[in-house]
């Protein structure tokens, strides 16, 4: 077994080989950990994008549903308003015709006098 001087400590060649091997293993572990971290980061990013897309699809669907409901409500209100307006118009027309008849009778009476 050969010994080497490192600083003031004698280190055997076998020990240096072991230290080098451990250092190499440590570097490979770091590289693997960085790769795994990058992969997890990419997975999380992709999952986030998918979640955003799903949320946008749901929001679009809900907006379309609300728009249909709003349109239906507006149509119902418009029909009710048209019906109410038609009823008021018929009432006013009947009143106007009665007044017109009364006015016609008054005119005829005055002409006869």
C-alpha positions in Angstrom: 0.0 0.0 0.0 1.4 3.3 -1.1 1.0 6.4 1.1 0.8 10.0 -0.1 1.2 13.1 1.8 -1.8 15.4 1.7 -1.1 18.4 3.8 0.4 16.9 6.9 -1.8 13.7 6.8 -0.6 10.5 5.1 -3.4 9.1 2.9 -3.2 5.7 1.3 -3.9 5.3 -2.5 -7.0 3.2 -1.7 -8.4 5.9 0.5 -7.8 8.5 -2.2 -9.6 6.2 -4.7 -12.5 5.8 -2.3 -12.7 9.6 -1.7 -12.7 10.2 -5.5 -15.4 7.5 -6.0 -17.5 9.1 -3.3 -17.0 12.6 -4.8 -18.0 11.2 -8.3 -21.1 9.5 -6.8 -21.9 12.8 -5.0 -21.7 14.7 -8.3 -23.8 12.1 -10.1 -26.4 12.3 -7.3 -26.5 16.1 -7.6 -26.9 15.9 -11.4 -29.7 13.3 -10.9 -31.4 15.4 -8.2 -31.2 18.5 -10.5 -32.7 16.5 -13.4 -35.5 15.1 -11.1 -36.2 18.6 -9.8 -36.4 20.0 -13.4 -38.7 17.1 -14.4 -41.0 17.8 -11.4 -41.0 21.5 -12.2 -42.0 20.8 -15.8 -44.8 18.4 -14.5 -46.0 21.1 -12.1 -46.0 23.7 -14.9 -47.9 21.4 -17.2 -50.4 20.6 -14.5 -50.9 24.3 -13.8 -51.5 25.0 -17.5 -54.0 22.2 -17.7 -55.8 23.5 -14.6 -56.0 27.0 -16.1 -57.3 25.6 -19.4 -59.9 23.5 -17.5 -60.9 26.6 -15.5 -61.3 28.7 -18.7 -63.4 26.0 -20.3 -65.7 25.8 -17.2 -65.9 29.6 -17.1 -66.8 29.8 -20.8 -69.5 27.2 -20.3 -70.9 29.0 -17.3 -70.9 32.3 -19.2 -72.8 30.7 -22.1 -75.3 29.2 -19.6 -75.8 32.6 -17.9 -76.1 34.4 -21.3 -78.9 31.9 -22.3 -80.6 32.3 -19.0 -80.3 36.1 -19.3 -81.7 36.0 -22.9 -84.6 33.8 -21.8 -85.4 36.1 -18.9 -85.2 39.2 -21.2 -87.6 37.5 -23.7 -90.0 36.7 -21.0 -89.9 40.2 -19.7 -90.3 41.6 -23.2 -93.4 39.3 -23.8 -94.9 40.5 -20.5 -94.3 44.1 -21.4 -95.8 43.6 -24.9 -98.8 42.0 -23.4 -99.2 44.7 -20.8 -98.8 47.4 -23.5 -101.3 45.7 -25.7 -103.8 45.6 -22.9 -103.2 49.3 -22.1 -103.6 50.1 -25.8 -106.9 48.2 -26.1 -108.2 50.0 -22.9 -107.2 53.4 -24.2 -108.6 52.7 -27.7 -112.0 51.6 -26.2 -112.0 54.7 -24.0 -111.1 56.9 -27.0 -113.9 55.3 -29.1 -116.4 55.9 -26.3 -115.3 59.5 -26.1 -115.4 59.8 -29.9 -119.0 58.4 -29.9 -120.0 60.9 -27.2 -118.3 63.7 -29.1 -120.1 62.7 -32.3 -123.5 62.7 -30.5 -122.8 66.1 -29.1 -121.9 67.4 -32.6 -125.0 65.9 -34.1 -127.1 67.4 -31.3 -125.7 70.9 -31.8 -126.2 70.7 -35.6 -129.9 69.7 -35.0 -130.5 72.7 -32.8 
